[in-house]
Amino acid sequence: MVLFSFFLTGMILLSLSLGYIKIPVADIVKILFAKAFGRLDILQSTSETFTAVIFEVRLPRILTCTVVGAALAVSGTLFQGILLNPLADPYTLGVSAGAAFGASIAILLNLGAAFVSIPLFAFAGACTTLFFVIFLSYSSKNAFSGLSSNNLILSGIIVAAILSAGISFLKFVANEQVSVIIFWLMGSFASKTWANFSLVLCFLVVGYFISLFYARDLNLICLGDRSAASLGVDLKKTTLILLVTGSMLAAICVSVSGIIGFIGLLVPHMIRFVTGPDHRRLIPVALLAGGILLLLADTVTRAVLPHEIPIGVLTALIGGPVFCWIFKKSRM
Amino acid sequence: MKISINNLSFSYDADSILRQLNCSFESGNFYAILGPNGSGKTTLLDLIAGFLKPCQGDIFFDKQKIDLLTKKQTAKKIGLVSQNYYINFPFTVQEVVMMGRHPHIPRFSHPSADDINLSESVMEKTGILHLAHRRVTELSGGEKQRCIFARALCQDTPVLLLDEAFSNMDISHTLQMLRLVRQKVIEKNLLVLSVFHDLNLASAWCDALVFLKKGQIKAFGKTSEVMTDTNIKTVFAVEAKVEFNEHVQAKQAYFNVS
């Protein structure tokens, strides 16, 4: 864990220095140090452009990217545990489709001018979808079949299918705005602000502590419903709390940065090889690793590639083959 | 300690699974629940463990109604080895056994030395100590069952419910586990309810038998009294010859081949 934190800090510094304007790492450390301790006298030795680039452009983007990656990884870990399925990811319950549908409506109705409203609509869409999926799979009669993983996955797939048809229809109606919708859906961290960062950070902090609080119960849930219940886990309550936590994390991420696939699926898998399946260790390490990985991808698209390509595309392009490799290797 | 069941009925939607059961179980006894597939054996255990709510009637734990206990209190009283022992995540055997201590360890604290000693002694008794660091996903069916069984013993409860807990074990391990259960019943005054499919094994090891058919109790009593060919005929619709066997020191049933 110390190693991962160290790695993340290094990655942030490296990422800050790369880009259209190269900034030496030593200068970055100086600037950050100066800002943090109010020692403005040090700043005189470095260029003012550097300070502006770092604080106005790069730092918000980099930090937002890191927290989004971390939140997606935590969310993915929770979903894989609750649904007893290592193939689940934050979007299994249709949260992404709901967010995309909300965002598409906002774009279509041209509410984008108000700036805040696209993320807001996306978030509302995601929440509505989540509660509808829970409502669909919930049955009060039977303690077992209510909120069982099969019910949840099935409801999620059905709702997501309906919503994707809805999105296709909206794209069809949208005419010239269709490209805006498509770009939004592919996800990007370009021009993220400090406000975006602090919003996601708030969700992440709350979500992280809830997940840690229930980490041991989640371990038991992994053993199966009867075993978990016989060991004193309040199955319905815990599942519901963790489900809402995971979905809220996913929803805020999608609202801020569009649909970014594979982080939520891949990171918990990779980290499980390192830490084992115990969620008390898995969740913190997955959080850090998710941040590192998404930041790496974002830095590649921002600073290394000649043309910025959407981050959602990049993570799937890199993540897909890596996943295939891990999957094949673990089967040998 | 005593579990009393009063006028208990349960149904999924329209299908009634259990119909107006009345019986009671007392500490220091090893009970077998016998019956054909779909006769409500697992449902009865689920109701006693408090996972399912009865549609009618009550279950009492001494004087206390079972649904008034919190989940954690129930977990300290009742341990369960369920039929389904499939685990999808690569926990180690040691981790799974230690999960049995969950209701006894406060949140955020680590297992105490006592917890660790107990889990190790249980693993040794169930013969899985050499597997302690193996992943449960890599174990054979019988080994997995022993691991789950060890977890339930580690829970250290006065009541133990076994739902076909030995179905995948070889005969030597089955006997080893049964010996362990009987030793606990005698020494620690445990109450054990176990679903069996092997009538002869049940007859050899259990103090009393419960015969269930279509959600109703057809016979309930001391093994030597209710292990009869007529009871086997009514419950399973099978012709059997029941005789006292000197070697087993219990009644055994013999079935004809044709």
Interface residues (C-beta under 8 A of the other chain):
Chain A: G81 L84 N85 P86 K141 N142 A143 F144 F213 R216 N219 L220 C222 L223 G224 R226 S227 A229 S230 L231 G232 V233 D234 R272 G276 P277 D278
Chain B: Y12 D13 D46 A49 G50 F51 L52 K53 K71 K72 T74 A75 K76 I78 G79 L80 S82 N84 Y86 I87 N88 F89 P90 F91 T92 E95 V96 M99 G100 H102 P103 R107 I148 R151 A152 Q155
